[in-house]
């Protein structure tokens, strides 16, 4: 709750903040299950290039390039579908 209050102290945010205070997280996660039954505004998963390495100077083509991608999933997605 403090983090949400501090995040909005500088003005409006670009999106919504959802604060879920749930019970039974140490055993069965029934609180989270109930929240997920009523809240579905997450949208799609995201992907971004988090690390890019390659090349040695501006005027040449690099001999190699390595790109590390991160894919964030949302409930309902699985590895096969992504």
C-alpha positions as CSV (number, residue, x, y, z in Angstrom):
1,X,0.0,0.0,0.0
2,X,2.9,2.3,0.8
3,X,4.5,1.6,-2.6
4,X,1.3,2.3,-4.4
5,X,0.8,5.6,-2.6
6,X,4.4,6.6,-3.3
7,X,4.1,5.7,-7.0
8,X,1.1,8.1,-7.4
9,X,2.6,10.9,-5.3
10,X,4.3,12.3,-8.5
11,X,1.0,12.4,-10.5
12,X,-1.1,10.0,-12.4
13,X,0.2,6.7,-13.6
14,X,0.0,5.4,-17.2
15,X,-1.9,2.3,-16.0
16,X,-3.8,0.8,-13.1
17,X,-2.3,-0.4,-9.9
18,X,-4.0,-3.5,-8.4
19,X,-3.4,-4.2,-4.8
20,X,-4.5,-7.7,-3.8
21,X,-4.4,-8.6,-0.1
22,X,-5.1,-12.3,-0.1
23,X,-5.2,-15.2,2.4
24,X,-3.8,-18.7,2.4
25,X,-0.7,-18.0,0.3
26,X,1.5,-20.3,2.3
27,X,-0.6,-23.4,1.6
28,X,-3.2,-23.5,-1.1
29,X,-3.2,-20.0,-2.7
30,X,-7.0,-19.8,-2.5
31,X,-6.9,-16.1,-2.1
32,X,-5.0,-15.6,-5.3
33,X,-7.3,-18.0,-7.1
34,X,-10.3,-16.0,-6.1
35,X,-8.7,-12.7,-7.3
36,X,-7.9,-14.3,-10.7
37,X,-11.5,-15.4,-11.1
38,X,-12.7,-11.7,-11.0
39,X,-9.7,-9.8,-12.4
40,X,-8.7,-10.3,-16.0
41,X,-7.4,-6.7,-17.3
42,X,-3.7,-7.9,-17.7
43,X,-3.7,-7.8,-21.5
44,X,-1.0,-9.7,-23.5
45,X,2.4,-10.9,-22.5
46,X,5.4,-8.8,-23.4
47,X,8.8,-9.5,-25.0
48,X,11.8,-7.3,-25.1
49,X,15.5,-7.5,-26.0
50,X,17.1,-7.1,-22.6
51,X,20.8,-7.6,-23.6
52,X,22.4,-7.0,-27.0
53,X,26.1,-7.6,-27.6
54,X,28.1,-7.6,-30.8
55,X,30.3,-5.6,-33.1
56,X,33.5,-3.7,-32.4
57,X,33.1,-0.4,-34.3
58,X,30.5,1.6,-36.2
59,X,31.7,1.0,-39.8
60,X,32.0,-2.8,-39.9
61,X,29.6,-5.7,-39.8
62,X,30.0,-7.7,-36.6
63,X,31.3,-11.2,-36.8
64,X,28.7,-12.2,-34.2
65,X,25.8,-10.8,-32.3
66,X,24.1,-12.2,-29.2
67,X,20.6,-11.0,-28.2
68,X,18.9,-12.1,-25.0
69,X,15.1,-11.9,-25.1
70,X,12.8,-12.0,-22.1
71,X,9.2,-13.1,-22.5
72,X,6.7,-12.3,-19.7
73,X,3.6,-14.4,-19.8
74,X,0.2,-13.7,-18.4
75,X,-2.3,-16.2,-16.8
76,X,-3.6,-18.6,-19.4
77,X,-0.5,-18.6,-21.5
78,X,1.9,-21.6,-21.6
79,X,5.3,-22.4,-23.1
80,X,3.8,-24.3,-26.1
81,X,1.4,-21.5,-26.9
82,X,4.1,-18.8,-26.6
